[in-house]
Amino acid sequence: MLAGTQRQQEIIALAAAGLTNRQIAARLVMSVRTVEGTCLRIPARWGQLS
């Protein structure tokens, strides 16, 4: 797996498993906006185009 924080890796794994942002937020006890923001920023941090 690509480098990133443990939380980013958890979000990626859950998104890859098909969970919605709302489901990910509930599972990880965070806001939906935090999940959405993380999903938007991850590709940029890893040098990929979003």
NUNUZA-426107 format. One record per residue (C-alpha): residue number from 1; x, y, z; residue in three letters. Coordinates in nm, 2 decimals, padded with zeros to 4 digits. Each point is the difference from the previous one (the first is absolute). Layout:
BEGIN
{NUM; {X; Y; Z}; "ALA"},
...
end
This chain:
BEGIN
{1; {00.00; 00.00; 00.00}; "MET"},
{2; {00.11; 00.35; -00.07}; "LEU"},
{3; {00.14; 00.21; 00.29}; "ALA"},
{4; {-00.25; 00.21; 00.20}; "GLY"},
{5; {-00.13; 00.03; 00.35}; "THR"},
{6; {-00.17; -00.29; 00.15}; "GLN"},
{7; {-00.33; 00.18; -00.01}; "ARG"},
{8; {00.05; 00.07; -00.38}; "GLN"},
{9; {00.07; -00.36; -00.06}; "GLN"},
{10; {-00.31; -00.10; 00.19}; "GLU"},
{11; {-00.21; 00.24; -00.20}; "ILE"},
{12; {00.14; -00.13; -00.33}; "ILE"},
{13; {-00.06; -00.36; 00.10}; "ALA"},
{14; {-00.36; 00.07; 00.09}; "LEU"},
{15; {-00.06; 00.19; -00.31}; "ALA"},
{16; {00.16; -00.27; -00.21}; "ALA"},
{17; {-00.24; -00.25; 00.18}; "ALA"},
{18; {-00.29; 00.21; -00.14}; "GLY"},
{19; {-00.11; 00.19; 00.31}; "LEU"},
{20; {-00.15; 00.34; -00.05}; "THR"},
{21; {00.16; 00.31; 00.16}; "ASN"},
{22; {-00.29; 00.00; 00.26}; "ARG"},
{23; {00.07; -00.37; 00.08}; "GLN"},
{24; {00.37; 00.07; 00.03}; "ILE"},
{25; {-00.06; 00.29; 00.23}; "ALA"},
{26; {-00.23; -00.20; 00.23}; "ALA"},
{27; {00.24; -00.29; 00.02}; "ARG"},
{28; {00.30; 00.22; 00.08}; "LEU"},
{29; {-00.19; 00.25; 00.22}; "VAL"},
{30; {00.07; 00.31; -00.20}; "MET"},
{31; {-00.20; 00.25; -00.21}; "SER"},
{32; {-00.10; -00.07; -00.36}; "VAL"},
{33; {00.18; 00.32; -00.10}; "ARG"},
{34; {00.32; -00.13; 00.15}; "THR"},
{35; {-00.03; -00.32; -00.20}; "VAL"},
{36; {-00.08; 00.20; -00.32}; "GLU"},
{37; {00.29; 00.23; 00.05}; "GLY"},
{38; {00.24; -00.28; 00.07}; "THR"},
{39; {-00.11; -00.18; -00.32}; "CYS"},
{40; {00.05; 00.31; -00.20}; "LEU"},
{41; {00.35; 00.07; 00.14}; "ARG"},
{42; {00.15; -00.35; -00.01}; "ILE"},
{43; {00.07; -00.01; -00.37}; "PRO"},
{44; {00.17; 00.34; 00.01}; "ALA"},
{45; {00.22; -00.11; 00.29}; "ARG"},
{46; {00.11; -00.31; -00.19}; "TRP"},
{47; {00.08; 00.19; -00.32}; "GLY"},
{48; {-00.30; -00.11; -00.20}; "GLN"},
{49; {-00.25; 00.20; -00.18}; "LEU"},
{50; {-00.35; 00.00; 00.14}; "SER"},
end
